[in-house]
Amino acid sequence: MKTARFPSVRVDPALRSEIESLLKEGETLSAFVATSVREQVRKRQLQDEFIKRGLASLEAYESSVT
């Protein structure tokens, strides 16, 4: 599978400097961004699953009460 690119994102120079100051040895800004995006995707997936379970639980409760 071919890799794809993220769109360019403009950031304040201060934010870029702050991020660069936090990079681990050998870590690139691109790797940091890719890891951050992966983590956010996973976080949102978990949130969506949590909400779906909660709504299913509410629906099951409501149908058992009536």
C-alpha positions as CSV (number, residue, x, y, z in Angstrom):
1,M,0.0,0.0,0.0
2,K,1.3,3.4,-0.9
3,T,1.7,6.0,1.8
4,A,-0.3,9.2,1.8
5,R,0.5,12.7,3.0
6,F,-1.3,14.8,5.5
7,P,-2.2,18.3,4.4
8,S,0.2,21.0,5.4
9,V,-0.8,22.7,8.6
10,R,0.2,26.2,9.5
11,V,1.1,26.6,13.2
12,D,2.5,29.5,15.2
13,P,6.3,29.4,15.3
14,A,6.2,29.3,19.1
15,L,4.2,26.1,18.9
16,R,6.6,24.5,16.5
17,S,9.5,25.4,18.7
18,E,7.7,24.0,21.7
19,I,7.0,20.7,19.9
20,E,10.6,20.5,18.6
21,S,11.9,21.0,22.1
22,L,10.0,18.0,23.2
23,L,11.1,15.6,20.5
24,K,13.0,12.5,21.7
25,E,16.4,11.7,20.4
26,G,16.1,10.7,16.7
27,E,12.4,11.6,16.6
28,T,11.3,13.8,13.7
29,L,8.5,16.3,13.7
30,S,6.8,14.2,11.0
31,A,6.9,11.1,13.2
32,F,5.6,13.1,16.2
33,V,2.7,14.4,14.1
34,A,1.9,11.0,12.8
35,T,1.9,9.4,16.3
36,S,-0.3,12.2,17.6
37,V,-2.8,11.7,14.8
38,R,-2.9,7.9,15.5
39,E,-3.4,8.5,19.2
40,Q,-6.3,10.9,18.5
41,V,-7.9,8.5,16.0
42,R,-7.8,5.7,18.7
43,K,-9.1,8.0,21.4
44,R,-12.1,9.0,19.2
45,Q,-12.8,5.4,18.3
46,L,-12.8,4.5,22.0
47,Q,-15.1,7.5,22.7
48,D,-17.5,6.4,20.0
49,E,-17.6,2.8,21.3
50,F,-18.2,4.1,24.8
51,I,-21.1,6.2,23.6
52,K,-22.6,3.4,21.6
53,R,-22.5,1.0,24.6
54,G,-24.1,3.7,26.8
55,L,-26.9,4.3,24.3
56,A,-27.5,0.6,23.9
57,S,-27.6,0.2,27.7
58,L,-30.0,3.0,28.0
59,E,-32.2,1.6,25.3
60,A,-32.1,-1.9,27.0
61,Y,-33.0,-0.3,30.3
62,E,-35.9,1.7,28.9
63,S,-37.4,-1.3,27.1
64,S,-37.2,-3.4,30.3
65,V,-38.9,-0.7,32.4
66,T,-41.9,-0.2,30.0
